[in-house]
Amino acid sequence: MLLINLGTPDAPTVPAVRRYLAEFLSDPRVIELPRALWWPILHGVLLRLRPRRSARSYRSVWTAQGSPLLTIARRQARALQERLDRHLPGQMRVALGMRYGNPSIASALADLRDLNARRILVLPLYPQYSATTTASGFDAVTAELATWRRLPELRFVNQYHDEPGYIDALARSIRAHWAEGGEPDRLLFSFHGLPREYLLRGDPYGCQCRKTARLTAEALELDPQRWRLAFQSRVGHKEWLRPYTDETLTAWGREGVRKVHVICPGFSADCLETLEEIAVMNRELFLAAGGEAFSYIPALNDRADHLEALTALILRHSAGWPQTQGQAATALRERPIR
């Protein structure tokens, strides 16, 4: 099984962030502009100015173990391997690859090839499908496989935005947070934004985000007046999916909403967008606008209920494949996760 997440710089330094942003922003799935128009902007402006500011942001969330996203992703991979070993002893090996940065998708697939894997299930850890994330991961997988002579059988999980186990894990994490600090006046579901034109071209991401939020609110039996959905991380001057997280929190503070909790269900692991943008920057916006208490509810990360939901998803999508036998099974058992 190939587990995919977005990625992270190798270090919170300007050169490392520049390399990471260059790879990320060069992806035509992410920036849908003609290359002749986009290249001068990217290389002439953005990669000269943005890495320094972004490096400061990454330093603010970096840990002794390194990037939070990569550290959590490795824990997720190890925990999933343990669960799969119980269900399918010696039959499935987990490899971790990042769409941008390291460990790369190409290196993860190479590890699986070295193990003589004949069947590969790809699970991008993006609950809601978008061409900018899920499809981009598919592009990277198929680009690497295009260099292989002997192709494995391939299955690809497109989304799991409404999986009962995933919704239940979200609801449980919210209840656990409330058990420690009390319930808020309002709960905000904040998802990463997307240009509105992508939705108009057929990207289902925004619709799936709304379904995730609605199902979670229903599981919590929340009154419609106590929760809302919004989209964060917009850049540029074009219209993005609305409402916007920063504008929503500012308006709530001005309206007299005292206590707010924010959860980001589109992120399977905490990262810069949750730990810095939401937990710090948007917190400051809400408090400056008149709010009194703000709390970020962590991503599902390596919670047991999250991992059980992902394990069930993996087992269902791999159902029907013949069992691995002989030397390949031994290799799968013995090769460590990187």
ROKOLMI-261615 format. One record per residue (C-alpha): x, y negated, z negated; residue number from 1; residue in three letters. Coordinates in Angstrom, 3 decimals, padded with zeros to 6 digits. Layout:
% ROKOLMI-261615
+----------+----------+----------+-----+---------+
|        x |        y |        z | num | residuo |
+----------+----------+----------+-----+---------+
|        X |        Y |        Z | NUM |     ALA |
...
+----------+----------+----------+-----+---------+
This chain:
% ROKOLMI-261615
+----------+----------+----------+-----+---------+
|        x |        y |        z | num | residuo |
+----------+----------+----------+-----+---------+
|  000.000 |  000.000 |  000.000 |   1 |     MET |
|  001.234 | -003.463 |  000.908 |   2 |     LEU |
|  000.212 | -006.161 | -001.559 |   3 |     LEU |
|  000.365 | -009.710 | -000.143 |   4 |     ILE |
|  000.241 | -013.138 | -001.712 |   5 |     ASN |
|  001.025 | -016.568 | -000.311 |   6 |     LEU |
|  004.560 | -017.052 | -001.583 |   7 |     GLY |
|  006.844 | -019.400 | -003.442 |   8 |     THR |
|  010.194 | -021.150 | -003.020 |   9 |     PRO |
|  013.223 | -019.178 | -004.201 |  10 |     ASP |
|  014.073 | -021.977 | -006.628 |  11 |     ALA |
|  012.635 | -025.346 | -007.711 |  12 |     PRO |
|  015.285 | -027.213 | -005.722 |  13 |     THR |
|  014.929 | -029.555 | -002.773 |  14 |     VAL |
|  016.711 | -027.232 | -000.256 |  15 |     PRO |
|  014.702 | -024.174 | -001.354 |  16 |     ALA |
|  011.413 | -026.068 | -001.266 |  17 |     VAL |
|  012.282 | -027.490 |  002.158 |  18 |     ARG |
|  012.875 | -023.970 |  003.526 |  19 |     ARG |
|  009.616 | -022.763 |  002.040 |  20 |     TYR |
|  007.564 | -025.698 |  003.329 |  21 |     LEU |
|  009.138 | -025.410 |  006.775 |  22 |     ALA |
|  007.986 | -021.791 |  007.045 |  23 |     GLU |
|  004.564 | -022.497 |  005.563 |  24 |     PHE |
|  003.773 | -025.614 |  007.578 |  25 |     LEU |
|  005.073 | -024.088 |  010.812 |  26 |     SER |
|  002.321 | -021.457 |  010.702 |  27 |     ASP |
| -000.224 | -022.265 |  013.441 |  28 |     PRO |
| -002.919 | -020.624 |  011.296 |  29 |     ARG |
| -002.332 | -023.287 |  008.633 |  30 |     VAL |
| -001.931 | -026.353 |  010.837 |  31 |     ILE |
| -004.105 | -026.048 |  013.919 |  32 |     GLU |
| -002.483 | -028.807 |  015.944 |  33 |     LEU |
| -000.573 | -028.593 |  019.236 |  34 |     PRO |
|  003.078 | -027.958 |  018.439 |  35 |     ARG |
|  004.156 | -030.950 |  020.566 |  36 |     ALA |
|  002.089 | -033.185 |  018.290 |  37 |     LEU |
|  002.813 | -031.459 |  014.975 |  38 |     TRP |
|  006.563 | -030.816 |  015.286 |  39 |     TRP |
|  007.667 | -034.496 |  015.157 |  40 |     PRO |
|  005.427 | -035.075 |  012.125 |  41 |     ILE |
|  006.674 | -031.963 |  010.327 |  42 |     LEU |
|  010.391 | -032.326 |  011.009 |  43 |     HIS |
|  010.558 | -036.082 |  011.340 |  44 |     GLY |
|  008.468 | -037.045 |  008.324 |  45 |     VAL |
|  007.112 | -034.333 |  006.026 |  46 |     LEU |
|  010.229 | -032.203 |  005.608 |  47 |     LEU |
|  012.234 | -035.345 |  004.896 |  48 |     ARG |
|  009.922 | -036.737 |  002.210 |  49 |     LEU |
|  007.791 | -034.007 |  000.667 |  50 |     ARG |
|  010.401 | -031.479 | -000.591 |  51 |     PRO |
|  011.781 | -033.850 | -003.241 |  52 |     ARG |
|  008.342 | -034.539 | -004.721 |  53 |     ARG |
|  007.296 | -030.887 | -004.486 |  54 |     SER |
|  010.532 | -029.713 | -006.122 |  55 |     ALA |
|  009.739 | -031.854 | -009.171 |  56 |     ARG |
|  006.307 | -030.255 | -009.345 |  57 |     SER |
|  007.742 | -026.743 | -009.102 |  58 |     TYR |
|  010.263 | -027.503 | -011.851 |  59 |     ARG |
|  007.392 | -028.462 | -014.141 |  60 |     SER |
|  005.877 | -024.950 | -013.920 |  61 |     VAL |
|  009.037 | -022.828 | -013.439 |  62 |     TRP |
|  009.748 | -020.323 | -016.197 |  63 |     THR |
|  012.798 | -018.491 | -017.464 |  64 |     ALA |
|  011.680 | -015.556 | -015.299 |  65 |     GLN |
|  011.349 | -017.772 | -012.226 |  66 |     GLY |
|  008.295 | -018.640 | -010.152 |  67 |     SER |
|  005.040 | -017.987 | -012.036 |  68 |     PRO |
|  003.359 | -016.654 | -008.911 |  69 |     LEU |
|  006.111 | -014.161 | -008.128 |  70 |     LEU |
|  006.514 | -013.097 | -011.762 |  71 |     THR |
|  002.785 | -012.383 | -012.064 |  72 |     ILE |
|  002.655 | -010.688 | -008.644 |  73 |     ALA |
|  005.383 | -008.277 | -009.704 |  74 |     ARG |
|  003.490 | -007.450 | -012.888 |  75 |     ARG |
|  000.354 | -006.873 | -010.812 |  76 |     GLN |
|  002.216 | -004.556 | -008.440 |  77 |     ALA |
|  003.702 | -002.498 | -011.274 |  78 |     ARG |
|  000.364 | -002.221 | -013.066 |  79 |     ALA |
| -001.413 | -001.183 | -009.874 |  80 |     LEU |
|  001.252 |  001.439 | -009.248 |  81 |     GLN |
|  000.667 |  002.895 | -012.710 |  82 |     GLU |
| -003.076 |  003.108 | -012.099 |  83 |     ARG |
| -002.722 |  004.610 | -008.637 |  84 |     LEU |
| -000.301 |  007.207 | -009.977 |  85 |     ASP |
| -003.030 |  008.362 | -012.330 |  86 |     ARG |
| -005.617 |  008.619 | -009.550 |  87 |     HIS |
| -003.354 |  009.774 | -006.695 |  88 |     LEU |
| -000.183 |  011.248 | -008.207 |  89 |     PRO |
|  002.705 |  010.761 | -005.807 |  90 |     GLY |
|  000.433 |  009.777 | -002.934 |  91 |     GLN |
|  000.602 |  005.982 | -002.732 |  92 |     MET |
|  003.455 |  003.543 | -003.218 |  93 |     ARG |
|  002.923 | -000.183 | -003.814 |  94 |     VAL |
|  005.165 | -002.693 | -002.042 |  95 |     ALA |
|  004.960 | -006.439 | -002.615 |  96 |     LEU |
|  005.402 | -008.990 |  000.158 |  97 |     GLY |
|  004.939 | -012.756 |  000.316 |  98 |     MET |
|  003.596 | -014.426 |  003.434 |  99 |     ARG |
|  006.176 | -017.188 |  003.050 | 100 |     TYR |
|  009.449 | -016.859 |  001.184 | 101 |     GLY |
|  010.745 | -013.752 | -000.571 | 102 |     ASN |
|  010.238 | -010.849 | -000.854 | 103 |     PRO |
|  009.012 | -011.100 |  002.718 | 104 |     SER |
|  006.303 | -009.015 |  004.319 | 105 |     ILE |
|  008.918 | -007.671 |  006.745 | 106 |     ALA |
|  011.140 | -006.460 |  003.890 | 107 |     SER |
|  008.192 | -004.873 |  002.059 | 108 |     ALA |
|  007.135 | -003.016 |  005.195 | 109 |     LEU |
|  010.730 | -001.909 |  005.734 | 110 |     ALA |
|  010.727 | -000.435 |  002.235 | 111 |     ASP |
|  007.583 |  001.530 |  003.058 | 112 |     LEU |
|  009.093 |  002.712 |  006.335 | 113 |     ARG |
|  012.170 |  003.924 |  004.451 | 114 |     ASP |
|  009.805 |  005.967 |  002.298 | 115 |     LEU |
|  008.445 |  007.597 |  005.460 | 116 |     ASN |
|  005.008 |  006.072 |  004.888 | 117 |     ALA |
|  002.626 |  007.154 |  007.638 | 118 |     ARG |
| -000.447 |  005.292 |  006.423 | 119 |     ARG |
| -000.432 |  001.735 |  005.076 | 120 |     ILE |
| -003.273 | -000.109 |  003.381 | 121 |     LEU |
| -002.793 | -003.893 |  003.347 | 122 |     VAL |
| -004.402 | -005.855 |  000.517 | 123 |     LEU |
| -004.002 | -009.658 |  000.677 | 124 |     PRO |
| -004.730 | -011.063 | -002.780 | 125 |     LEU |
| -007.077 | -013.701 | -001.396 | 126 |     TYR |
| -010.603 | -012.856 | -002.580 | 127 |     PRO |
| -012.194 | -015.188 | -000.024 | 128 |     GLN |
| -011.298 | -014.722 |  003.645 | 129 |     TYR |
| -009.752 | -017.562 |  005.607 | 130 |     SER |
| -007.820 | -017.615 |  008.847 | 131 |     ALA |
| -005.246 | -019.773 |  007.032 | 132 |     THR |
| -004.466 | -017.055 |  004.492 | 133 |     THR |
| -005.865 | -013.590 |  005.225 | 134 |     THR |
| -005.521 | -013.749 |  009.011 | 135 |     ALA |
| -002.064 | -015.270 |  008.677 | 136 |     SER |
| -001.030 | -012.284 |  006.574 | 137 |     GLY |
| -002.374 | -009.974 |  009.269 | 138 |     PHE |
| -000.308 | -011.882 |  011.843 | 139 |     ASP |
|  002.856 | -011.318 |  009.816 | 140 |     ALA |
|  002.130 | -007.603 |  009.361 | 141 |     VAL |
|  001.467 | -006.984 |  013.038 | 142 |     THR |
|  004.456 | -009.100 |  014.103 | 143 |     ALA |
|  006.723 | -006.861 |  012.048 | 144 |     GLU |
|  005.033 | -003.666 |  013.214 | 145 |     LEU |
|  005.518 | -004.818 |  016.812 | 146 |     ALA |
|  009.229 | -004.070 |  016.297 | 147 |     THR |
|  008.619 | -000.486 |  015.102 | 148 |     TRP |
|  008.734 |  002.452 |  017.455 | 149 |     ARG |
|  006.577 |  004.725 |  015.318 | 150 |     ARG |
|  003.550 |  002.875 |  013.969 | 151 |     LEU |
|  001.747 |  003.893 |  010.780 | 152 |     PRO |
| -002.001 |  004.164 |  010.543 | 153 |     GLU |
| -003.158 |  000.796 |  009.263 | 154 |     LEU |
| -006.090 | -000.424 |  007.193 | 155 |     ARG |
| -006.593 | -004.036 |  006.183 | 156 |     PHE |
| -008.806 | -005.440 |  003.418 | 157 |     VAL |
| -010.297 | -008.714 |  004.681 | 158 |     ASN |
| -011.938 | -010.015 |  001.497 | 159 |     GLN |
| -013.424 | -009.041 | -001.847 | 160 |     TYR |
| -015.209 | -012.255 | -002.795 | 161 |     HIS |
| -018.408 | -010.508 | -003.914 | 162 |     ASP |
| -017.010 | -007.226 | -005.268 | 163 |     GLU |
| -018.881 | -006.408 | -008.506 | 164 |     PRO |
| -015.645 | -005.574 | -010.348 | 165 |     GLY |
| -014.056 | -008.872 | -009.334 | 166 |     TYR |
| -017.136 | -010.880 | -010.338 | 167 |     ILE |
| -017.322 | -009.012 | -013.636 | 168 |     ASP |
| -013.637 | -009.728 | -014.342 | 169 |     ALA |
| -014.198 | -013.441 | -013.677 | 170 |     LEU |
| -017.200 | -013.527 | -016.003 | 171 |     ALA |
| -015.309 | -011.627 | -018.715 | 172 |     ARG |
| -012.348 | -014.007 | -018.508 | 173 |     SER |
| -014.669 | -017.003 | -018.907 | 174 |     ILE |
| -016.470 | -015.440 | -021.873 | 175 |     ARG |
| -013.121 | -014.630 | -023.508 | 176 |     ALA |
| -012.007 | -018.241 | -023.077 | 177 |     HIS |
| -015.257 | -019.493 | -024.573 | 178 |     TRP |
| -014.943 | -017.088 | -027.501 | 179 |     ALA |
| -011.684 | -018.802 | -028.457 | 180 |     GLU |
| -012.529 | -022.462 | -027.827 | 181 |     GLY |
| -016.284 | -022.726 | -027.581 | 182 |     GLY |
| -018.453 | -023.369 | -024.541 | 183 |     GLU |
| -018.066 | -026.556 | -022.465 | 184 |     PRO |
| -020.717 | -029.022 | -021.405 | 185 |     ASP |
| -019.949 | -028.039 | -017.816 | 186 |     ARG |
| -017.977 | -025.397 | -015.953 | 187 |     LEU |
| -016.277 | -026.237 | -012.661 | 188 |     LEU |
| -015.327 | -023.581 | -010.112 | 189 |     PHE |
| -012.431 | -025.124 | -008.188 | 190 |     SER |
| -011.270 | -023.488 | -004.952 | 191 |     PHE |
| -008.418 | -024.483 | -002.681 | 192 |     HIS |
| -009.703 | -026.826 | -000.002 | 193 |     GLY |
| -009.861 | -026.386 |  003.760 | 194 |     LEU |
| -010.403 | -028.909 |  006.556 | 195 |     PRO |
| -014.110 | -029.069 |  007.320 | 196 |     ARG |
| -013.448 | -028.554 |  011.021 | 197 |     GLU |
| -012.138 | -025.046 |  010.240 | 198 |     TYR |
| -015.556 | -024.194 |  008.789 | 199 |     LEU |
| -017.265 | -025.587 |  011.883 | 200 |     LEU |
| -015.051 | -023.350 |  014.036 | 201 |     ARG |
| -016.314 | -020.272 |  012.215 | 202 |     GLY |
| -014.081 | -019.797 |  009.173 | 203 |     ASP |
| -016.300 | -018.176 |  006.464 | 204 |     PRO |
| -014.099 | -019.298 |  003.573 | 205 |     TYR |
| -016.331 | -022.065 |  002.231 | 206 |     GLY |
| -019.421 | -019.846 |  002.299 | 207 |     CYS |
| -017.614 | -017.045 |  000.480 | 208 |     GLN |
| -016.365 | -019.464 | -002.191 | 209 |     CYS |
| -019.946 | -020.555 | -002.829 | 210 |     ARG |
| -021.080 | -016.953 | -003.126 | 211 |     LYS |
| -018.322 | -016.129 | -005.610 | 212 |     THR |
| -019.257 | -019.101 | -007.786 | 213 |     ALA |
| -022.971 | -018.345 | -007.614 | 214 |     ARG |
| -022.539 | -014.667 | -008.513 | 215 |     LEU |
| -020.249 | -015.510 | -011.425 | 216 |     THR |
| -022.650 | -018.155 | -012.747 | 217 |     ALA |
| -025.480 | -015.631 | -012.499 | 218 |     GLU |
| -023.418 | -013.054 | -014.403 | 219 |     ALA |
| -022.915 | -015.670 | -017.127 | 220 |     LEU |
| -026.620 | -016.606 | -017.007 | 221 |     GLU |
| -025.618 | -020.241 | -016.685 | 222 |     LEU |
| -028.179 | -022.966 | -016.187 | 223 |     ASP |
| -027.637 | -024.564 | -012.727 | 224 |     PRO |
| -027.043 | -027.937 | -014.406 | 225 |     GLN |
| -024.069 | -026.577 | -016.344 | 226 |     ARG |
| -021.831 | -025.583 | -013.453 | 227 |     TRP |
| -020.638 | -026.811 | -010.090 | 228 |     ARG |
| -018.283 | -025.821 | -007.291 | 229 |     LEU |
| -015.604 | -028.106 | -005.820 | 230 |     ALA |
| -012.520 | -027.945 | -003.590 | 231 |     PHE |
| -009.007 | -029.099 | -004.490 | 232 |     GLN |
| -005.643 | -029.738 | -002.818 | 233 |     SER |
| -006.788 | -031.782 |  000.169 | 234 |     ARG |
| -004.159 | -033.686 |  002.142 | 235 |     VAL |
| -004.283 | -036.160 |  005.017 | 236 |     GLY |
| -007.143 | -038.334 |  006.178 | 237 |     HIS |
| -009.476 | -035.751 |  007.723 | 238 |     LYS |
| -012.578 | -034.579 |  005.904 | 239 |     GLU |
| -012.155 | -031.386 |  003.903 | 240 |     TRP |
| -014.722 | -029.115 |  002.338 | 241 |     LEU |
| -016.787 | -031.054 | -000.199 | 242 |     ARG |
| -017.295 | -031.833 | -003.002 | 243 |     PRO |
| -013.735 | -032.641 | -004.037 | 244 |     TYR |
| -012.424 | -031.474 | -007.406 | 245 |     THR |
| -010.735 | -034.743 | -008.366 | 246 |     ASP |
| -013.777 | -036.844 | -007.470 | 247 |     GLU |
| -016.113 | -034.465 | -009.305 | 248 |     THR |
| -014.095 | -034.547 | -012.530 | 249 |     LEU |
| -013.724 | -038.329 | -012.370 | 250 |     THR |
| -017.476 | -038.738 | -011.886 | 251 |     ALA |
| -018.232 | -036.390 | -014.786 | 252 |     TRP |
| -015.969 | -038.362 | -017.087 | 253 |     GLY |
| -017.666 | -041.621 | -016.139 | 254 |     ARG |
| -021.117 | -040.069 | -016.580 | 255 |     GLU |
| -020.376 | -039.151 | -020.191 | 256 |     GLY |
| -019.656 | -035.434 | -019.797 | 257 |     VAL |
| -017.499 | -034.752 | -022.833 | 258 |     ARG |
| -016.117 | -031.217 | -022.486 | 259 |     LYS |
| -015.175 | -029.479 | -019.242 | 260 |     VAL |
| -013.657 | -026.102 | -018.385 | 261 |     HIS |
| -012.213 | -025.388 | -014.933 | 262 |     VAL |
| -011.578 | -021.976 | -013.363 | 263 |     ILE |
| -009.990 | -021.311 | -009.961 | 264 |     CYS |
| -011.402 | -017.982 | -008.700 | 265 |     PRO |
| -009.643 | -018.162 | -005.333 | 266 |     GLY |
| -006.228 | -017.726 | -006.948 | 267 |     PHE |
| -005.448 | -014.160 | -008.033 | 268 |     SER |
| -002.354 | -015.406 | -009.892 | 269 |     ALA |
| -001.491 | -018.700 | -011.502 | 270 |     ASP |
|  000.737 | -020.946 | -009.431 | 271 |     CYS |
|  001.568 | -024.590 | -008.750 | 272 |     LEU |
| -001.998 | -025.408 | -007.661 | 273 |     GLU |
| -003.474 | -024.162 | -010.931 | 274 |     THR |
| -000.778 | -024.844 | -013.506 | 275 |     LEU |
|  000.169 | -028.327 | -012.321 | 276 |     GLU |
| -002.577 | -029.672 | -010.066 | 277 |     GLU |
| -005.530 | -028.505 | -012.172 | 278 |     ILE |
| -004.182 | -028.043 | -015.700 | 279 |     ALA |
| -002.173 | -031.290 | -015.671 | 280 |     VAL |
| -003.132 | -033.731 | -012.916 | 281 |     MET |
| -006.878 | -033.152 | -012.833 | 282 |     ASN |
| -006.992 | -032.961 | -016.611 | 283 |     ARG |
| -005.485 | -036.446 | -016.731 | 284 |     GLU |
| -008.064 | -037.719 | -014.233 | 285 |     LEU |
| -010.972 | -036.407 | -016.300 | 286 |     PHE |
| -009.662 | -037.776 | -019.595 | 287 |     LEU |
| -008.801 | -041.157 | -018.045 | 288 |     ALA |
| -012.374 | -041.400 | -016.729 | 289 |     ALA |
| -013.837 | -040.977 | -020.222 | 290 |     GLY |
| -013.895 | -037.223 | -020.787 | 291 |     GLY |
| -012.888 | -035.964 | -024.213 | 292 |     GLU |
| -011.795 | -032.330 | -023.764 | 293 |     ALA |
| -010.500 | -030.408 | -020.751 | 294 |     PHE |
| -009.461 | -026.762 | -020.564 | 295 |     SER |
| -008.163 | -024.691 | -017.672 | 296 |     TYR |
| -009.246 | -021.036 | -017.691 | 297 |     ILE |
| -006.265 | -018.980 | -016.439 | 298 |     PRO |
| -006.394 | -016.945 | -013.247 | 299 |     ALA |
| -007.151 | -013.243 | -013.578 | 300 |     LEU |
| -003.434 | -012.491 | -013.206 | 301 |     ASN |
| -002.693 | -009.047 | -014.703 | 302 |     ASP |
| -005.777 | -008.738 | -016.898 | 303 |     ARG |
| -006.792 | -005.096 | -017.224 | 304 |     ALA |
| -010.287 | -005.672 | -015.813 | 305 |     ASP |
| -008.822 | -007.451 | -012.773 | 306 |     HIS |
| -006.413 | -004.597 | -012.124 | 307 |     LEU |
| -009.166 | -002.013 | -012.530 | 308 |     GLU |
| -011.283 | -003.896 | -009.978 | 309 |     ALA |
| -008.368 | -003.998 | -007.520 | 310 |     LEU |
| -007.643 | -000.301 | -008.100 | 311 |     THR |
| -011.245 |  000.605 | -007.318 | 312 |     ALA |
| -011.041 | -001.522 | -004.157 | 313 |     LEU |
| -007.833 |  000.202 | -003.068 | 314 |     ILE |
| -009.212 |  003.684 | -003.692 | 315 |     LEU |
| -012.349 |  002.964 | -001.715 | 316 |     ARG |
| -010.477 |  001.539 |  001.268 | 317 |     HIS |
| -007.990 |  004.410 |  001.312 | 318 |     SER |
| -010.668 |  007.095 |  001.046 | 319 |     ALA |
| -010.564 |  009.793 |  003.696 | 320 |     GLY |
| -006.857 |  009.696 |  004.413 | 321 |     TRP |
| -005.158 |  013.097 |  004.115 | 322 |     PRO |
| -002.851 |  013.478 |  001.146 | 323 |     GLN |
|  000.878 |  012.897 |  001.535 | 324 |     THR |
|  002.938 |  016.019 |  000.997 | 325 |     GLN |
|  006.538 |  017.192 |  000.653 | 326 |     GLY |
|  009.552 |  014.896 |  000.688 | 327 |     GLN |
|  007.565 |  011.729 |  001.334 | 328 |     ALA |
|  005.558 |  012.261 | -001.848 | 329 |     ALA |
|  008.775 |  012.741 | -003.848 | 330 |     THR |
|  010.236 |  009.551 | -002.398 | 331 |     ALA |
|  007.066 |  007.632 | -003.169 | 332 |     LEU |
|  007.264 |  008.674 | -006.800 | 333 |     ARG |
|  010.928 |  007.828 | -007.236 | 334 |     GLU |
|  011.357 |  004.503 | -005.419 | 335 |     ARG |
|  011.142 |  001.509 | -007.832 | 336 |     PRO |
|  009.086 | -001.596 | -007.106 | 337 |     ILE |
|  011.318 | -004.574 | -006.320 | 338 |     ARG |
+----------+----------+----------+-----+---------+
